[in-house]
Structure formats: C-alpha cells, structure tokens
Amino acid sequence: MERGSNSESTNKADKQKGKKLGSKIEPFVSQGDHNATDLRSWAKRTGFVSIFSGEVGSSSFIRDRDRSNSNTRRHATDLETGGGSVSQKFEIGPDLNRNRGENEASPILAERGEGVGRNGDVSAFIGGGQVIEDDKKDDEYLSNKGKIDVMYPGGGGESGNGEEYQPEMKCGVRDNPGLVPVVYYGLQHYLSLAGSLIFTPLIIVPAMGGTDKDTATIISTIMLVSGLTTLLHSFLGTRLPLVQGSSFVFLAPALVIINAHEYRNLTENKFRHIMRELQGAIIVSSIFQSIIGFSGLMSLFLSELVHCRLINPVVVAPTIGAVGLAFFSYGFPQAGSCVEISVPQIILVLIFSLHLRGVSILGNRVFQIYAVPLSIVIIWVYSFFLTAGGAYDYKGCSPDIPISNMLIDSCVKHAYTMKHCRTDASNAWETADWIRIPYPLQWGIPTFHLRTSIIMIFVSLVASVDSVGTYYSTSMHINAKPPTRGIVSRGIGLEGFCSVLAGLWGTGGGSTTLTENVHTVTITKVASRRAVEAGAVILIVFSFVGKVGAILASIPQALAASLLCFVWALVVALGLSTLRYTHTASFRNMMIVGTSLFIGLSLPTYFQQYQPETAFILPSYFIPYSAASDGPIRSGNKQFDFVINALLSMNMVVTLLVAIILDNTVPGSEQERGVYRWSTSDDLSSDPSSLDDYKLPSKVSRVFRWAKCLDA
C-alpha cells in the first residue's frame, strides 16, 4: 500500500527488502529438549522480535520439515486476544533495520488484530516467538507488492465491518488542489473545530469578572493567535496539517487560579488582575516547554530510558481522556439551567455526528463534518424564537439589571435563567468595535508568581504528551511515515514558543495542538497543509473584525455548555482511541489505564471536598477548582500548599503521573505497550523521500542545520 506522498522509489525499495527478507531468515528447528537458550540464540542471530510479553500466552504447533514434506501451516493462537483466532496480516516496523548488520535479515514482526487478514494465503507466520518458513513461497509472496499490507503499528482506521484499513485521503500533505478548493477545505477544517476554538472564553471570562465586551475581545485574540501559531507550526514545526489553539488542557489550571482566595472577593479590575496572572504563568511554562523541545530533551523522553519509554499510548490514552472527564462537574450542571435548549442541542449534535454521519450531499458528509456549527445555528435560532415569544420574560424583571441591584426576590430567583438562556442577554454586539486589532500586552504587564508558574509547568508537560499522541495518530491517518524523534522535539519546542505568544497577547490559555485535529482530518479526509494555512489566514482576517467576536460571544451560556458536553466527550474518545496501537486485550494494559483513570478522578475528588466557606462565595460548578486554597495539604508554607493542592486536585496531572509510574514499572514488551515507532535515519537511507512531508523549507533548513537533534 502506498503511504502518503512517498515517491515510487518506495515500491522498489520495498520489493528489494522483501526478497532479502524472505531468503535470509533461517527457520528455528527445535533440538527436542526445548532449551530456551537455543531459541534466544536463534532470535538474536536472525533479529526476530516477539510481540508477546511474559503475561501474554500463546500456543503454536511446529511441524518439522525434515519429518514432513507438507506445507500445512498450524495456526498461532493468542490466548489473551480471545484464543483460536487466525491472524494472517503482517506489519513491517519502521525500525527493523536499526542496529543491524548488512548481512542480517530483517524479521517479520508481529501479527496484527484478530480474525483472518485481508491478504489471502500467506507463507510465513509468527506466533509465540516461533517462525515457520518456506523460502520458495516467501520469495514469491513478498516480491508481490499487491499481496501484502506494509503497515506501521496502528496505521489503519476501522471500517464499518471492523476491519482495519488505510483511509484514502482527498489531499495529501503537500498537495495543492487549487485556490478555490484550498479556501473551501481551510474553512471546512476550522468550522469543524469551532467548538474547541471559541468556547473556552465563554467559561473563563465570566468567572474572571469580565464583561461581554471582554469575552468578544478574548475570542478575537484567540482567533488571531490561533492563525499565527498554526502558520508557524505549518512552516517551522512538524509541518503536519494541525491547527494550534487554546486547548482545554489549560482550562482546569486557569479555573484553579481564578478561584484562588485572593481573587474571590476582588471587585475592582478583577478581570485584568487575573488575566495578567495567567499571562505570567503561561509565559514561564512556555519557556520551559521550548527548552525541552529545542534542546532535544523531548527526544530523550521518546527514546529508551533505562529500557523504558516514558511516552507511549498506554500513558497518552488515559491522560487525554482525563482532560475531557475533568469537566463533568461543569458540563450539564451549566447546561441544565435551560433544558429546553441544552437537551435538543445535545440530541441534535449526536444525530448529526452519529446517525447521519454516512449521509453524503454533493460528495461531502455534511452532517458529520459540520455537526457542531450546524447544530449551533439551528438551536440558536430556536432559542431566539423562545426568547422573542416570551419564554424567559418575568414580570418586573430585566436581564440587563445585575443581580446585586435587583430588589424583587422573584427577579433574583429568575436572574440566572435569564442570563444563561436568553439570546439578548449579552450586550457584546452593542459594545464591540467594528475594527479592532488585538495587540500584545493589551491587558497590561504580566505578573509572575512562582506558585502559579510551577502549576503551569506541569500542565505544559500534559500538553506535550497530548501533542505527541496527536502527531503520531495524525501521521497514521494521513498515511505518512511517523515523524522522527527530532521532528517531534521541533514541534514541541515551537509549541512552547507559540504559547509565549499566547501569553503575551493574553488569550487566557497556552497554545498547543488541538486533540480534535485527528477527528477533523479523519472525517474530512483532507490533509493538505495549504488548506490549513489558508484557513489560518482567513481566521486572522476575521480576528480584526470585532463584530465577529461579538457574535460568537453572544451565544447563550447554556447552549455553549451543552455543546461542550459533546466536545469534551469527543476528547475522551480520541484519547482512548490511541489504545488501538497497543494490545488492548492485555490485562496489564487494561489495569494500567483503568487504575490511572480511576485514581485520576478519585484522588482529586478527595482534595476538592475541603471547601470551608467557599460554597457561599462560589457557584457549585466552580467549587472543585478551589481546592488549591482550601485543600488538605497544610505544611505551614502557603505557597507550597497552594501548588501541591492545586496539582493533586487536577485530574489530568494525577492521571499522567499514575500512568507513567505504572507503565514504566510493570513489565511488558514494546509491542504489548504499543511503544511509538518513530522514523529513524535508517529510513532515509532506504527511502530518502519518506520524510519529505516533515522537511523544513530549504532556506530555513540551512539556518537550523546545526541543530541535529531537531532533524532540521
């Protein structure tokens, strides 16, 4: 199968490697005493690597060819994947030639998946660490490119019948479909990510005491910074078609800082004080992230450290899942204030994205791609008619009067409903300027405090883990070779620099690769880098029109919260989907993921239950984020207490720590753990064009040629 934008030289190289592979591996012949030393010697001599750890049992029956001339193959059974299933699909890993002499054969690696593969009859199989081989059939089979799927781990998606497949892309990474399609695909890409890009300000700005105009300004600023950072990542980062934005990873620490004791009762300039605090913490953590990336330390985390790798799917999956699950206390409690709006919104977006996902209009799956913006527009119009029809009119009450100034008890009772449900509750349209260009330090000089900076540094590590998983998953979906460790380091370093820009402009969060990119690329089947760049330019232009931000800021809060229920669920699903690169039936993996998620949810709940006197000051949905000031850790040093209580009250941080500790202390093979197989310099020697998708522009590459660790 052709991968990404590789040249035809790949096919020739693969055929040559196939012939060599079939003729070089010698079969393992048992001496009758089942001596494990003989098996290990044979494996070392041939370079064979088993896919199984000590926990994964298998049984394989070997028929000695000296005793029988039959070519009958017995089937290898993986007991932990259901037992008895026949696997006839093979993968050739990208690192098979690593550290291997010229005269040594490259082994065929693991079987993948369950059931009979799609490639028909095969002449070699691997099971439980033993190989049966027929030289003549191997040469014939491996030399025929059409009969074998050459895949990297997890390289396929899932079709309707459960089979793995390589998705066909409409546009490759370096394709240029033309001006009109590029603009269309760019708009399509950003519209499908609308919920992730613009809804964070609708949560944090009201909590910070900001006005509707401040919300509109933050949305415009996020659009500008997202466009700029996406362009930078497209030219200087990994160069994958990935949109950068203010991720939900930064939402939880922002809420923790917002609900600190010193800001709860602050009335004068509360919004600007908190924003400058967030800016300072984001800038410090971003510098730390840049150092990790550009220094090559991230490559170290991705390579073998004391026979382990710190970042792999068993760690990434629960960590990303915890990012979405962290907001379950906010989602429906906010949306439930207007069930007549929120419930139809949730139902409609699920119908569009699931039940109607196969409906195609003019060759495009409109409902699946535009599920979020379509459902928003329909329910927004519906809520407008509810407002115009008097559904939220209460005698003697006005939504424009602050709750503190209301004298009638019945109006105070209905104030929350009016604020969250009415489409005319926001005055962003009236107060926003038509033309306004967001500029750095627009909220004032950032303030720097050690405790908030430490919190954000840990959060930047979570964001880096999230991005690493997104890089790998995206490369698999677009049929490209995985990036090298140096390219990943380059991307993480640039994300840190982009977060510095987000801190200077004041978006309320850092800038990182949005996890939802994987879903967008999959459903649109557009991986064109030019399309993402065109969409970024359009987003920058829209950011200069203040009324665009004002329209988005006018979305009723109940409507936004109900849509976020879907978006956060999508984040959880995308995170857990990375487990397909592992042995999902492995008891080791199941226990690590389950324990990480459970402890990641349960331990923060213990810290969040310490809420003295906060229930009378904070809304109930913000109480879990006040644990930094009220948590159980009380050493006498308030700064230390704040940091530890904050970190242990955040689900994603606890989940990451538990997953890393368990995954790197519980024995398991690389195949069982699904360790990411990044491309290496050896791949370039066999196919120089294989990593063209990630190459920097020639002029930029010459400038950074000295940075070998970044594969510039």
N, C-alpha and C positions, 0 to 999 in steps of 0.2 A: 504493500500500500504506500502510495506516495505521501510524504509528510510535508505539510506546509508549503513553503516556497523553495524547497530544495531543488537543485538542478538535476539533469538527467544523469550526471556522474554518480549520483547516489545509487541508482539502479545497478550500474556496472560494478561499483564497489561492493554492493550487497551480494551480487552474484559470485564475485570472486571470493568473498568471505564465506559464502555458503558452500562453495566447492571445497574450500580449505577445511571448513568445519566438519563436513561430512566425512572426509577422508583421514583426518588426523586423530580423532578420538578413538582410543582403543577400548574395547569392552572390558568391564570388570568381571573376571572369572573367579568364582569362589573356590578356595582350596579344600573346602569341605569342613573346616574346623571353625568357620565363622569368626575368624580372627579380625578384630576391629582395626588392628594395626595395618593389615593388608589393605583394607578399604580406605583408610586415611592416606596411605601412601599412593594408592591409585588416584584418589581425588586430588592430591597435591600435584601429582605428575601431569594429570590431564587438565587441571584448572577447574574441575567441576565444583559447583557450589549448590548445596541442598537448600530447598526453600523452607525446610521444616526446622523448628526448634525442638528441644527435648520434650516440650509439652505436647507437640502435635504428632500423634501417632500415625503410622501408615503401614500397610502390608503390601508387599509386591512379590510376585512369584516369578522366578527367573528360570527360563529353560535354557540349558547349556547347549550351544550349537554343536559342540563336539559329540553330544549324545543324540541330537535330533537334527534333521535337515529341514524341519518345518519352520516356516516363517511366522507361525502363530504368535500373537502378542497377548500376554496376560495383562490385565488392566490394573493400574496402580490405584489404590483406594486411599483417600484422605479421610480418616475416621472422623476428624473434627469438623469436616465440611459436609457431613451427612452420610458418609460411607457408601460405597458402591457406585458412586458416580464416575463416569468415564470422562476424562479430560484429554482432548486431542489438540489443544491450542497451545502454542509455544510463544514465548517472547524472548527476544534477544536484547538484553540490557545494554544501556549505553556505555557501561563501564567495564565490559567484559575483557577488553584488551589491555586494561590498566595493569601495569607492573607485571607484564607477561612477556616472555622472550619471543623472538620471531618464530622459533620452531615449535612453539607450544600451541596447542589448539585452543580455540575459543569455545567454551562449553555452551550447550543449550541450557538456558536457565529454566526457571520454574514453569510449571503448568499454571494456567490462569482459569479461575472461575469453575463453575460446576457444569455438568452435562457435556454432551458431545459438542465439540467445536464445529465451526462452520467450514473448516478447511478440508473436510473429507478424510480419507485414509492417510495415515502417517506411518513412517518407517522407523521412528525412534520415539521413546517416551522416557520420562524421568519420574520416579516416584520413590519416596522414602530413601533417597540417596543412592539409587542404583540405576544403571543405564543398560538398555538393550539396544543393539545397533546392528544394522545391516548396511555395510559400506556401499553396496551397489545401489540399493534403494535410496539411501541418504543422498548420494550424489545426484540421483535423478530428481529427488524431491526438492532438495534445497536449491538446485540450479534453476528450478522453475519458479520464478518470482510470483506468478499468479496463484500458487497453491499455498502460500504461507503469509500470515499476517505478521510483519515485523513491527513489534509494538514496544513501547516503553511502559513501565508499570502504570496502570490506570489510564492508559492512553485513550480509551474509548468512553463513550457515553452509555446510555441504556436505551434500547429501542422499546417499542411497545410490547414485544414478546419477551422482554427480559434479557435479550442478548446484548453483549457489548459490541459497540461499533465505533467507527471513526466518523464523526459528524462531518458532512460536506459543508464547506464554508462558501458563501456567495463571493466574498472578497478576502484575499489573503492579507497578511500584514503589510506587504509592500505594494499591493495592488492599487491602481488609480483608476476607478471606474468612470471618471469623468466629473465635470463640475457639478452638474445637477444631482447625480446620484450621491456624490460626496456630501453635498449640503443636506440632502434628504436623510442619508444614513447618519450624519452627525446629529441632526435634530432628533432623529429616532432614538439614538443612543442616550442622549441626555434626558429626553422625555421619559424613557423607561426607568431612569434613575432619579426622577423628580422627587419622590418621597424621601430618598436618602439625602438629597442635597439641601432642601429648603425647610424641612420640618424641625430641625434642631433649634433654630431661633424661636420658634413658636412655643417651645418649652422653657428655655433658659431665660429669655428676655423678660417675660412677666415675673418669673421667680426672682430676677435681679432688681425688680422695681422699675424696669424700663417702660417707656411709653410705646404706643402703637407706631409712632414715627421711628423710634429706636429699632423696633422689630423690622420695619421696612429697610432701614439703613443697614442692619446686620445682614439681611437677606441679599441685598445688593452687593455688600462687601464679600460675602461668601461666593457669589456668582463670579465676581472679578478674580478673587484669589484662586478659585477652582479652575477657571480658564487659564490663568497664568501658570499655575503649577502643573496642569495637565500638559500644556505646551512644553514646559521644561522637562517633564518626565518623558514625553514623546521624543524629544531630541537628545537628551543627555542621560536619562535614566535607563531602565531596562529596554525601553522603546517598544514595549508591548502596548496594545490598544486599551489602556486602562485610564479611567477617569480618576482624578485626585479630588478629594473633598474633605469636608469636616465630618469625620467618621463618628459613629455612635460610641466608639471606644473612648472618646474624650468627653462624652456626655456625663457619665457617672462621676468622674473626678470634679467636673465643673459644678455639678449639683452638691457635691461634698463641700467644696469651697464656698459656694453660695450660702449654704446653711450653717456656716461656722458661727459661733457665738457672737463674734464682734460685728457681724453683718445683719443679724436677725432683726434688731430693733433700730438699725440705722435708717434714717429718713432722708437726710439731705445728701443729694448726689450719690445715692446708694448704687445706682447702676454703673456710674463711672468708676467708683471705688472698686467694685467687684471686677469690672472688666479689666482694669489696669492690673489687678492681682492675677487674673487669669493670663493676661498677656505676658507678664514677667515669668510665671511658672512655665508657660508653653515655650518661651524663648530659651530658657535654661535647658529644659528637657530636650528640645530640638537640637541644640548644640551637642548634647551628649549623644543623641542618635546619629548625628552627622559624623561624629568622631568614630563611633562603632562601625559605620558603613565605609567611610573613606579610608580608614586606617587598615581595613581588611580584617578586623576582628570578627565581623559577621561571617566571613568565610571560615574562620576557625570554629564558630558555633555550628556551622553546617558540615564540617568535616569530622573525622574521628577524633574524639577526645577520650582518652583512656578507654578505648574500644567502645565508645558510645557516641551517639549524635544527639545533640540537645533538642533540635527542632525537627520533628517528623510528624506525620499525620495523627499519630496517637496523642501527641501534645496539642497540635493545631486544632483538631476537631472539637474537643471539649472547651478549649479556650474561646474559640469563636462562638460556639453555642452559648457559653455563659454570657457573652456580650449581649445577645438578644434576650436571654432569660432574665437578665438583671433588672429589666424594666417591667416585669409583670405586675408590680405593685402600682405602677403609674398607668399602664395601658387602659384597661377597661374601667378602673375607678374614675378616670377622667372622661372616658367616652360615655360612661353610664349616666352622666348628667343630662344627656339628651338621647335616650334610647331610640326615639323616633327618627333620629338622624344616624346615629352610630351603627345601630344594628343593620339597617339597609345598606350602609356603606360597606360593612364587613362582608355581608352576604354577596353584594354585587361584585366586589373585587375578587372574591373567591370564585364566583361563577365565571367571570371573565378569564381568570388565570388558570382555572382547572377544567370546568365543564365545557367551556367554549374555546379551549386552547388549540383545538385542531381545526377550527373554522378558518378558512382562508378567503380573503377578499382581495382580488386582483393580485394573487400570488403572495400576499402577506398575511400572516396570522395576526390580524389587527388586535383582537381581544387579548391575546397573550402578551403581545409586545406593549400595548398601551393600556394595560389593565388599570394601572394607577391613575394616569391623567384622565382616562375616560370615566372611571368611577367617581373621581373627584368632581368633574364638571357636572355629571348627572345629579349627584346628591347635593351639590352646591345649589344648583337650580331648584331642586326640590325643597331645600331648606329656605331658599329665598321666597318661594310661594308660601311656605309655612309662616315666615315672618310677616310677609305682606298680608296674609289672611288673618293675622291677629292671634296666632297660636301662642305667642310669647308676650302678649300685651296684658299688663296687670294694672288695675285701676289706681291712678295716682302715682304710678312708678315710672321712672325713666331710666334707661340703660346708661345714659350719659352722666348720671349723678354717682359719684364714688360712694362706696358702701359706708365709709366713715361719716358721710354727710347726710345719710338717709335717716329720717326721723320716724317713719312709719314702720312698725315691726313687720308687717306683711311684705313691704318692699325689700327689707333686709333679707327676708326668707327667700324671695324670688330673684334677688340680685345675681346670685351665682348662675342660675339658669339663664337669665337674660344675657349675661356676659359670655357664656360658653355656647349658646345656641343661636342667637340672633345673627343674621348676616350683616346687619347695620351697626353691630356693637363696636366695631373698630372704626377709628377716625383716621386710619393711615392714609387713605386716599386724599382726604382734605388737607392733611398736614405735610405730606411728602412733596418734595420738589420734582418738577418735571425732569430736569437735568441735574445730576449730582454725581461727581466722580469721587468714589471712595479713595482716601489717601492714607498713607502710613501715619501712625500716632494720632489718629483722628479723635481718640478718646483721652488723650493725654499721655504723659510719660509713664511707661510700665513700672510697677513696683515689684521688687524682688524680695522674697522671703524664703528662707531655707526649707521650712516645713512643706510649703506648697510645691516647691521645686522638686523635692525628693519624691513626693506623690506622683507628680507628672513624669518623672524619670522612669518610675516603674510602669506607668501607663504607656510610655513610649516603647518599652520593651514588648508589651502586649500588642501594640500597634505593629511592631516589626514582625512579630510572629504571625499576626494576621496577614500582613503583606506577603511574607514568604510563601504561605499557603496559597494565596491568590496568584502569585507569579507562576507557581508550579501548575495549579489547576488550569489557569488560562492557557499556558503553553500546550497542555494536553488537549484542551478543547479546540484550539486552532490548528492542531496537527503540526506543531513546530517542535523541534528538539527542545528539551528543557534548557534553560539558561545555565551558564557556568556559575560556580560559586562567586567568582569575581563580579559577574554581571549582577547577581543578586545583591552583593555588597554595594555596588554602584547605585542600584535602585534605592536601597535603604538609606545610604548616605544622602542622596538627593531628596528623599522624603523628609529627612531631618532639616535640610536647607529650606525646603518648601514650608515646613512648619514654622520656621523662623519668620518667613514672610507672613504666614497667617497670624503669628503673634504680633508682628509689627502693625499689620492692618487692623487687628482686633476683630477676629471672627468668633471669638468665644471658644474655639477649639483648635486643635492642630490639623495639619493636612496630611492625609495618608491615602493609600489606595483603598477605594471602597470595595468591600467584600462582594457587594451586589454586582460588580463588574462581570463576574463569572456567569451569573444568571443572564445578564444582558447579552453577552457575547454568544451564549448558547442559544437563546431564543431568537435573536436577530440573525445569527449566522453571518455576521459582518465583523471581520477582524481588521478592517482597513485602518492603518494608522492615520492616513489623511482624513478619514471621516471623523475620527475623534478630534483631530486638530481643527477641522472646520467647525465642529460643534463647540469647541473651546473658544474660538474666535467669536462665534455668534453669542456665546454666553457673556463674553467680555463686553460686547456692544450693548447687550441688554442691561448689564450692570450699571451703565451710565444713565439709563432712563429710570429715574426714581419711582415713577408710577408703576413700573413692572414689579419692583419690590413691594410697593404698596398694595397691589392687587393680591399678591401671594400672602402678605401679612394680614389680609382681611379674611382669610379662611377661618371659619368658626373653630374654636379650640376643640370642641367635641368631635368635629369632623376630622381634624388633624390627628387627634388621639386615636380614633377608630382606625384610621389608615395606618398609623404607626403600629397598631396591633398586628397587621399583616406584614409590614416591613420587618419588624423585629422577629416575627415567626420565620420569615424568609432567611434572615441572617442565621438563625438557629439551624435551619435545614441545610443551608450552604456549608455551615461549619461541620455538621455531622456527615455531610456527603463526602468529605475528604477521607473518611474511613474506608472508602472503596479501594484505596491504594494499599490497604493492609489486609490481613486475614481476618475478616470480620467475624468469623465463627470461632476464632481463638478465644479461649476462656481468659487468657492473660489480657488480651486487648479489651474484652468486654468489661472485665473487672476494673481495669485502669480508667477507662472512660467513664464507667458508671460511678466509681468512687470519686473521681475528680469532680464530676458534675454535682453529685450529692453533697460532698463536703463544700464545694464552691457555693452552693446555695444555702446549706445549713449553718455553716460557721459564721458567715456574715449576718445571718438572722439572729444569732446569739448576741453579736455585738450591737445590732440595731435595736434590741429590746430595751437597752438602757436609755430611756427617754425622760429623764426628770424635767418636768415643767415645759417640755417642748410642744406637747400636744395642744397647748393653749396658744402657741405662737405660730406654729407651722401647720399647713394643710396636711391631712393624713398621708397623702401620697408622697410628701417630701420628708416625712419622719425617718424613713430608713437611711436617708443621706445625712442625718445629723449626728450619727454615731461618732464622728471624728472628735466632736467636742464633748460628748456625753458617754463614750464607751467605757468598758470595764478596766482598761489599762490605765492605771493611775500611779505612776512611779514618782511623782513629785516634780518631774520636768514636763511642763505643759507642751513644749514643742515636740518632744519625743512621744508623749502620749497622743498628741494630735496625729502624728504620722502613722504610728502603729495602729491606732483605732481606725484611721481612715483606710489604710491598706487592707486590713483584715475585715473591713465592712464592705469591700468591693468584690463582687462575685468573680469577675474575670481574673483578678490578681490572685485570689486564693486558688481558683481552678488551675491557672497556669503553674503555680508553684507545686501543687499536689501532682499534677500530670507529669511535670519534669522529673520530680523525685521518684515517682513510681516507675515511669518508663525507663529510667536510666539505672534503676536498681534491681528490677525484676528481669531475670534472664529471658532473652528472646532473640531469634535470628533477625537479620536485616529484612528478609523477605516477610517474615511474620509481622514485624513492626511497620512495614511499608516505608522503610527509610527512603527519603527522596533521592533519586539517582540523577544528580546534576551532570550536565555535559562536562567533558574534560578536554584538555589539549590533544589527547589522543584522537578524539573525534575529528578534529581539524585535519589531522594527518591523513585520515581515511576519506574525508569529505570536506574540503576547505569551505564549501558554500553552506554547510549545515547550520552555521550560526550567523548567517548574513542578516537575519531578522533583528539581531541584537547589536549589530555593529554601529558605532558612533559615526556621525558624518566625518568625512576624511580630514577636514581642517581641524575639527575638534579632537579627533583621534590623535593627530600629530602633537597637539598641545599636551595631552594627557598620556603620551606614550610611556612616560617614566613610571606611571602608576600601574605596574604589572599586576598588582593584586586586584585591580578593578577590571581587568581584561579590556582596557580602553582601545 
